Amino acid sequence: MKKTLFAAFTMTIFSLGLGAQEITTIINQQKQKTMETNKNNSAVNHQFKPLPYAYDALEPYIDKMTMEIHYSRHHKAYFDNFIKAINGTPLEKMSMNELFENMSTLPAAVRNNGGGYYNHELFWENMAPGGVGMTERFEKMLKQQFGSVEKLKEEFANAGLTRFGSGWAWLNVDEKGNLFLSSTPNQDNPLMDVAEKRGTPVLAMDVWEHAYYLKYQNKRVDYINAFWNIINWKVVEERYDEAVVKNK
């Protein structure tokens, strides 16, 4: 149908008796408009990424059973329900950041499941078997902004411990490139327009009970202390650098 319409448009142009250069210019302009329309009408291809390591790779800090259930059931359910919530609506053409920018106006199913899908992607990627150390540059910056790495660890742990019920603890970058800590309830995150303080998350820690209960039961503090051993600071630093460049 689209090819037929374009062919008819081309025949009409030729019938006007225009010069070859004018005809070529008009046809190229129409092609560009068609390409832009098709691009705007296409749905964003959200993907459920493979876990970047084996289920047992984070032991002894996070056990195999917890990882398997957390990833293949909880995270997959968030993804499936998110896709279901946006499918066939204008929302399927919006990026995650665009959705987050307008989250206060969107249905609860998009907020809860879109957040759950996105937050877990960050969570898996900022962990690694045995952890990955930070560079001297990043360590120096953390010391400048928090006083010491131990102080950061203490305040980050507090953000997770004091989050009542279920939620997340975050290390974020603000628009000026400064780091700050926060926590959000349920599946909210600092990118959403509903967040108390907005910023770009560079480190995510899940403090929902399903993230730790099989191994740690109600001892959230033990889980948080264990989490510190498997942080992938290389990924955290890369996110920080990307956020700073984007905010310039």
C-alpha positions as a Markdown table, in Angstrom:
| # | Residue | x | y | z |
|---|---|---|---|---|
| 1 | Met | 0.0 | 0.0 | 0.0 |
| 2 | Lys | 2.8 | 2.4 | 1.0 |
| 3 | Lys | 4.7 | 1.6 | -2.2 |
| 4 | Thr | 1.6 | 2.2 | -4.3 |
| 5 | Leu | 1.0 | 5.6 | -2.7 |
| 6 | Phe | 4.6 | 6.6 | -3.2 |
| 7 | Ala | 4.4 | 5.5 | -6.9 |
| 8 | Ala | 1.3 | 7.6 | -7.4 |
| 9 | Phe | 3.0 | 10.6 | -5.7 |
| 10 | Thr | 6.0 | 10.2 | -8.1 |
| 11 | Met | 3.8 | 10.0 | -11.2 |
| 12 | Thr | 2.0 | 13.2 | -10.1 |
| 13 | Ile | 5.3 | 15.0 | -9.7 |
| 14 | Phe | 6.4 | 14.0 | -13.2 |
| 15 | Ser | 3.1 | 15.2 | -14.7 |
| 16 | Leu | 3.8 | 18.7 | -13.4 |
| 17 | Gly | 6.4 | 19.3 | -16.0 |
| 18 | Leu | 9.1 | 20.2 | -13.5 |
| 19 | Gly | 12.9 | 20.1 | -14.2 |
| 20 | Ala | 14.9 | 16.9 | -13.3 |
| 21 | Gln | 16.6 | 18.6 | -10.4 |
| 22 | Glu | 13.4 | 19.9 | -8.9 |
| 23 | Ile | 11.8 | 16.4 | -9.3 |
| 24 | Thr | 14.7 | 14.7 | -7.6 |
| 25 | Thr | 14.6 | 17.2 | -4.7 |
| 26 | Ile | 10.9 | 16.7 | -4.1 |
| 27 | Ile | 11.1 | 12.9 | -4.3 |
| 28 | Asn | 14.0 | 12.8 | -1.8 |
| 29 | Gln | 12.1 | 15.1 | 0.6 |
| 30 | Gln | 9.1 | 12.7 | 0.4 |
| 31 | Lys | 11.3 | 9.7 | 1.0 |
| 32 | Gln | 12.8 | 11.4 | 4.1 |
| 33 | Lys | 9.4 | 12.2 | 5.5 |
| 34 | Thr | 8.3 | 8.6 | 4.9 |
| 35 | Met | 11.4 | 7.3 | 6.8 |
| 36 | Glu | 10.8 | 9.6 | 9.7 |
| 37 | Thr | 7.1 | 8.6 | 9.9 |
| 38 | Asn | 8.0 | 4.9 | 9.9 |
| 39 | Lys | 10.6 | 5.5 | 12.6 |
| 40 | Asn | 8.1 | 7.4 | 14.8 |
| 41 | Asn | 5.5 | 4.7 | 14.4 |
| 42 | Ser | 7.7 | 1.8 | 15.4 |
| 43 | Ala | 7.5 | 0.3 | 18.9 |
| 44 | Val | 10.6 | 0.3 | 21.1 |
| 45 | Asn | 12.2 | -3.1 | 21.3 |
| 46 | His | 12.4 | -3.8 | 25.0 |
| 47 | Gln | 14.4 | -6.9 | 25.7 |
| 48 | Phe | 14.6 | -9.4 | 28.6 |
| 49 | Lys | 18.4 | -9.7 | 28.7 |
| 50 | Pro | 20.2 | -12.9 | 29.8 |
| 51 | Leu | 21.6 | -12.9 | 33.3 |
| 52 | Pro | 25.3 | -11.9 | 32.9 |
| 53 | Tyr | 26.6 | -14.8 | 35.0 |
| 54 | Ala | 25.4 | -18.2 | 36.3 |
| 55 | Tyr | 22.8 | -18.5 | 39.1 |
| 56 | Asp | 25.5 | -19.7 | 41.5 |
| 57 | Ala | 28.2 | -17.2 | 40.5 |
| 58 | Leu | 27.5 | -14.8 | 43.4 |
| 59 | Glu | 27.7 | -17.3 | 46.1 |
| 60 | Pro | 28.3 | -17.3 | 49.0 |
| 61 | Tyr | 26.9 | -13.8 | 49.2 |
| 62 | Ile | 23.7 | -14.5 | 47.2 |
| 63 | Asp | 22.7 | -18.1 | 46.8 |
| 64 | Lys | 21.8 | -20.0 | 43.6 |
| 65 | Met | 18.2 | -20.6 | 44.5 |
| 66 | Thr | 17.5 | -16.9 | 45.3 |
| 67 | Met | 19.1 | -15.9 | 42.0 |
| 68 | Glu | 17.2 | -18.4 | 40.0 |
| 69 | Ile | 13.8 | -17.4 | 41.5 |
| 70 | His | 14.6 | -13.7 | 41.5 |
| 71 | Tyr | 15.6 | -13.6 | 37.8 |
| 72 | Ser | 13.5 | -16.2 | 36.1 |
| 73 | Arg | 10.3 | -15.5 | 38.0 |
| 74 | His | 10.2 | -12.1 | 39.6 |
| 75 | His | 12.2 | -10.2 | 37.0 |
| 76 | Lys | 10.6 | -12.1 | 34.1 |
| 77 | Ala | 7.1 | -11.4 | 35.5 |
| 78 | Tyr | 7.8 | -7.6 | 35.7 |
| 79 | Phe | 9.0 | -7.7 | 32.1 |
| 80 | Asp | 6.1 | -9.7 | 30.8 |
| 81 | Asn | 3.5 | -7.5 | 32.6 |
| 82 | Phe | 5.2 | -4.3 | 31.5 |
| 83 | Ile | 5.1 | -5.4 | 27.9 |
| 84 | Lys | 1.4 | -6.4 | 28.4 |
| 85 | Ala | 0.6 | -3.0 | 29.9 |
| 86 | Ile | 2.1 | -1.0 | 27.0 |
| 87 | Asn | 1.3 | -3.3 | 24.1 |
| 88 | Gly | -1.0 | -1.7 | 21.5 |
| 89 | Thr | -0.9 | 1.7 | 23.2 |
| 90 | Pro | 1.1 | 4.9 | 22.4 |
| 91 | Leu | 3.4 | 4.0 | 25.3 |
| 92 | Glu | 5.0 | 1.2 | 23.3 |
| 93 | Lys | 6.7 | 3.8 | 21.2 |
| 94 | Met | 8.3 | 5.6 | 24.2 |
| 95 | Ser | 11.8 | 4.8 | 25.6 |
| 96 | Met | 12.1 | 3.9 | 29.2 |
| 97 | Asn | 13.5 | 7.4 | 30.0 |
| 98 | Glu | 10.4 | 9.0 | 28.3 |
| 99 | Leu | 8.1 | 6.8 | 30.3 |
| 100 | Phe | 10.0 | 7.7 | 33.5 |
| 101 | Glu | 9.7 | 11.4 | 32.7 |
| 102 | Asn | 5.9 | 11.0 | 32.6 |
| 103 | Met | 5.4 | 8.3 | 35.2 |
| 104 | Ser | 3.1 | 10.3 | 37.4 |
| 105 | Thr | 0.5 | 10.4 | 34.6 |
| 106 | Leu | 0.8 | 6.7 | 33.7 |
| 107 | Pro | -1.1 | 3.6 | 34.9 |
| 108 | Ala | 0.1 | 1.8 | 38.0 |
| 109 | Ala | 0.8 | -1.3 | 35.9 |
| 110 | Val | 3.4 | 0.6 | 33.9 |
| 111 | Arg | 4.9 | 2.2 | 36.9 |
| 112 | Asn | 5.2 | -1.0 | 38.9 |
| 113 | Asn | 6.2 | -3.3 | 36.2 |
| 114 | Gly | 8.2 | -0.9 | 34.1 |
| 115 | Gly | 10.2 | 0.1 | 37.2 |
| 116 | Gly | 10.6 | -3.6 | 38.2 |
| 117 | Tyr | 11.9 | -4.5 | 34.7 |
| 118 | Tyr | 14.3 | -1.6 | 34.5 |
| 119 | Asn | 15.6 | -1.6 | 38.1 |
| 120 | His | 16.5 | -5.3 | 37.9 |
| 121 | Glu | 18.5 | -4.8 | 34.7 |
| 122 | Leu | 20.7 | -2.2 | 36.6 |
| 123 | Phe | 20.9 | -4.5 | 39.6 |
| 124 | Trp | 22.2 | -7.6 | 37.8 |
| 125 | Glu | 24.7 | -5.6 | 35.8 |
| 126 | Asn | 26.2 | -3.8 | 38.8 |
| 127 | Met | 27.1 | -7.1 | 40.5 |
| 128 | Ala | 29.9 | -9.5 | 39.5 |
| 129 | Pro | 31.3 | -12.7 | 40.9 |
| 130 | Gly | 33.8 | -11.7 | 43.6 |
| 131 | Gly | 33.2 | -8.0 | 42.8 |
| 132 | Val | 35.2 | -5.7 | 40.6 |
| 133 | Gly | 37.3 | -3.0 | 42.3 |
| 134 | Met | 37.0 | 0.7 | 41.7 |
| 135 | Thr | 39.7 | 2.8 | 40.1 |
| 136 | Glu | 41.9 | 5.2 | 42.1 |
| 137 | Arg | 40.2 | 8.1 | 40.3 |
| 138 | Phe | 36.7 | 7.0 | 41.4 |
| 139 | Glu | 37.8 | 6.1 | 44.9 |
| 140 | Lys | 39.3 | 9.6 | 45.2 |
| 141 | Met | 36.0 | 11.2 | 44.1 |
| 142 | Leu | 34.0 | 9.1 | 46.6 |
| 143 | Lys | 36.3 | 10.2 | 49.4 |
| 144 | Gln | 35.9 | 13.9 | 48.3 |
| 145 | Gln | 32.1 | 13.6 | 48.3 |
| 146 | Phe | 31.4 | 11.3 | 51.2 |
| 147 | Gly | 34.5 | 11.7 | 53.4 |
| 148 | Ser | 35.6 | 8.1 | 52.9 |
| 149 | Val | 34.6 | 4.9 | 51.1 |
| 150 | Glu | 33.6 | 3.5 | 54.5 |
| 151 | Lys | 31.3 | 6.5 | 55.1 |
| 152 | Leu | 29.7 | 5.9 | 51.7 |
| 153 | Lys | 29.2 | 2.2 | 52.6 |
| 154 | Glu | 27.6 | 3.2 | 56.0 |
| 155 | Glu | 25.2 | 5.8 | 54.4 |
| 156 | Phe | 24.3 | 3.4 | 51.5 |
| 157 | Ala | 23.5 | 0.6 | 54.0 |
| 158 | Asn | 21.4 | 3.0 | 56.0 |
| 159 | Ala | 19.4 | 4.0 | 52.8 |
| 160 | Gly | 18.6 | 0.3 | 52.4 |
| 161 | Leu | 17.9 | -0.5 | 56.0 |
| 162 | Thr | 15.6 | 2.5 | 56.6 |
| 163 | Arg | 13.5 | 1.8 | 53.5 |
| 164 | Phe | 10.3 | 0.6 | 55.1 |
| 165 | Gly | 8.8 | -2.4 | 53.4 |
| 166 | Ser | 10.0 | -3.1 | 49.9 |
| 167 | Gly | 12.1 | -0.9 | 47.7 |
| 168 | Trp | 15.6 | 0.1 | 46.5 |
| 169 | Ala | 18.7 | 1.9 | 47.6 |
| 170 | Trp | 20.6 | 4.0 | 45.1 |
| 171 | Leu | 23.8 | 5.8 | 44.4 |
| 172 | Asn | 23.0 | 8.5 | 41.9 |
| 173 | Val | 24.4 | 11.4 | 39.9 |
| 174 | Asp | 22.7 | 14.8 | 39.8 |
| 175 | Glu | 22.7 | 17.3 | 37.0 |
| 176 | Lys | 25.9 | 18.9 | 38.3 |
| 177 | Gly | 27.8 | 15.6 | 38.4 |
| 178 | Asn | 27.6 | 15.3 | 42.1 |
| 179 | Leu | 26.9 | 11.9 | 43.7 |
| 180 | Phe | 24.0 | 11.4 | 46.2 |
| 181 | Leu | 22.3 | 8.5 | 48.0 |
| 182 | Ser | 18.6 | 7.8 | 48.0 |
| 183 | Ser | 16.0 | 5.1 | 48.4 |
| 184 | Thr | 12.7 | 4.6 | 46.7 |
| 185 | Pro | 9.6 | 2.5 | 47.6 |
| 186 | Asn | 8.4 | -0.5 | 45.6 |
| 187 | Gln | 9.7 | -0.4 | 42.0 |
| 188 | Asp | 10.2 | 3.4 | 41.8 |
| 189 | Asn | 13.6 | 4.8 | 40.8 |
| 190 | Pro | 15.3 | 8.2 | 40.8 |
| 191 | Leu | 14.7 | 8.7 | 37.1 |
| 192 | Met | 10.9 | 8.8 | 37.6 |
| 193 | Asp | 9.2 | 12.2 | 38.0 |
| 194 | Val | 7.6 | 10.9 | 41.2 |
| 195 | Ala | 11.0 | 10.5 | 42.9 |
| 196 | Glu | 11.7 | 12.7 | 46.0 |
| 197 | Lys | 15.1 | 13.7 | 44.5 |
| 198 | Arg | 15.8 | 12.9 | 40.8 |
| 199 | Gly | 19.0 | 11.8 | 39.3 |
| 200 | Thr | 20.7 | 9.1 | 37.2 |
| 201 | Pro | 21.3 | 5.8 | 39.2 |
| 202 | Val | 24.7 | 4.3 | 38.9 |
| 203 | Leu | 24.4 | 1.7 | 41.7 |
| 204 | Ala | 21.2 | -0.2 | 42.5 |
| 205 | Met | 20.5 | -2.5 | 45.5 |
| 206 | Asp | 17.2 | -4.4 | 45.7 |
| 207 | Val | 15.9 | -4.6 | 49.3 |
| 208 | Trp | 12.7 | -6.5 | 48.5 |
| 209 | Glu | 12.6 | -9.6 | 50.7 |
| 210 | His | 12.6 | -11.9 | 47.6 |
| 211 | Ala | 16.2 | -10.6 | 47.0 |
| 212 | Tyr | 17.5 | -12.1 | 50.2 |
| 213 | Tyr | 15.0 | -14.0 | 52.4 |
| 214 | Leu | 15.9 | -17.6 | 51.5 |
| 215 | Lys | 19.5 | -17.0 | 52.8 |
| 216 | Tyr | 19.2 | -14.2 | 55.3 |
| 217 | Gln | 15.6 | -14.4 | 56.4 |
| 218 | Asn | 14.7 | -11.1 | 58.0 |
| 219 | Lys | 18.4 | -10.0 | 58.5 |
| 220 | Arg | 18.4 | -7.3 | 55.8 |
| 221 | Val | 21.6 | -5.8 | 57.3 |
| 222 | Asp | 23.5 | -9.1 | 56.7 |
| 223 | Tyr | 22.4 | -9.1 | 53.1 |
| 224 | Ile | 23.4 | -5.4 | 52.6 |
| 225 | Asn | 26.9 | -6.1 | 54.1 |
| 226 | Ala | 27.3 | -9.1 | 51.8 |
| 227 | Phe | 26.2 | -7.1 | 48.8 |
| 228 | Trp | 29.2 | -4.9 | 49.2 |
| 229 | Asn | 31.5 | -7.8 | 48.3 |
| 230 | Ile | 30.0 | -8.3 | 44.8 |
| 231 | Ile | 29.6 | -4.8 | 43.5 |
| 232 | Asn | 31.0 | -4.3 | 40.0 |
| 233 | Trp | 32.6 | -0.8 | 40.4 |
| 234 | Lys | 33.7 | -0.8 | 36.8 |
| 235 | Val | 30.1 | -0.7 | 35.7 |
| 236 | Val | 29.2 | 1.9 | 38.3 |
| 237 | Glu | 32.0 | 4.1 | 37.2 |
| 238 | Glu | 31.0 | 3.7 | 33.5 |
| 239 | Arg | 27.5 | 4.7 | 34.4 |
| 240 | Tyr | 28.8 | 7.8 | 36.2 |
| 241 | Asp | 30.9 | 8.9 | 33.3 |
| 242 | Glu | 28.0 | 8.4 | 30.9 |
| 243 | Ala | 25.7 | 10.4 | 33.1 |
| 244 | Val | 28.2 | 13.3 | 33.4 |
| 245 | Val | 28.6 | 13.5 | 29.7 |
| 246 | Lys | 24.9 | 13.4 | 29.1 |
| 247 | Asn | 24.2 | 16.2 | 31.6 |
| 248 | Lys | 26.7 | 18.6 | 30.0 |
